[in-house]
Amino acid sequence: MGLQVEKSGNNMARLTIEVSAEELEKAIESAYQKNRAKISLPGFRKGKAPRKMLEQMYGKELFYEDAANALIPDAYEQAYDECGEEIVSAPKIDVVQLESGKPFIFTVEVAIKPEVTLGQYKGVKVEKADLDVTEEEVTAEIDRERSKNARTVDVTDRTVQEGDIATIDFEGFVDGEAFDGGKGSDYPLTIGSHSFIPGFEEALIGAELEKETDVNVTFPEDYQAEELAGKPAVFKCTVKRLQEKQLPDLDDDFVGEVSEESDTVAEYKEEIRGKLEGRKAEAARAKKEDAVVDAIIADAQMEIPQPMVETQQRQMVQDYAQRLQYQGISFEQYMQFTGTTREQFMEQVKPQVMRRIQSRLILEAVAAAENITASDEEIQEELKKMGEAYQMEPEKVEQRLGKDGRKQVSEDICVRKAADFVVENAVEE
């Protein structure tokens, strides 16, 4: 196989890959053997027509596409290993020459990893975080825990209030006509959850049980159903059941039920204070890291190739679609629910993708500048954690990852250590 590498501006490169005429001939013959049973030729039983006669009848290019598709993946993988560049985008492939008896030549346009020129990365100034936990915060956290342990009871002697759970029947009308999707029965709605159209839940406050109530709302201008967007509507609603949450008393009995560490209310408050302090410290550490990395990015120089960004955008969309799938929702359904196109979603995630790319490049550059490495023990510990997550032995994890996967694990460790380094060397003001 022949390979030429040409670098162009903005960290792009073109690989010209040449596969020998002999390899091309083998691929064409293989394509013929694979497809001949599908092709009919007068005078021959199906699958028995000679290759030359098929090429004379249908054109000599008959098997070229299948042959090229068979050759490209292995040839590109070999070129990827040999080119000496770190490729960071999906390949854009163009066929230059594809003809029997001649070498098969194609080009691959790719983005290569940008070089980073670091500015200041030690002694970066950041705002000092407030780690104090107030009595109000302790009380609010305890109230959240009480709310989790609240019991739900039926209410029959009053109207709907904020925080109630109202079971309703409803039907919506626009210009006096019922519309699709505007009707529901026995729907449990928590008043104040903001899960319905703006204004809907507020309008139910004061409604009486078993009495029809008109709820007047206006659909948002950006509502996903275009035929309803911006239009006023009337919902005929009946509250069939009304429930409220009753919080347990804050006493030693409650503490004994919810805590394994405390026996009294006073001890429980200190336990909650300690947990909140830990959360604040963790959040402050993450916020500090973000601020330090942002400052380093602003003071560095790097040129991000657009195909690198697009590849990461597609990967983020794919990851998001997979998470939706786990919840039983397809990405297409999500697009319909939100009234968003795939292109709009790609554009929405672009700032996040850019920050992720810049952050990774910056921290890799810091790791290189400070000679930060990952020891075999650290790599093995990381493989052990991955094995526990996937319920596999570390050796099996390493075997599946292969050489490139182990290298990725090592790089990830170095990036985390570089993040720790810049945070530890930051100056709080």
Disulfide bonds with the S-S distance in Angstrom:
none
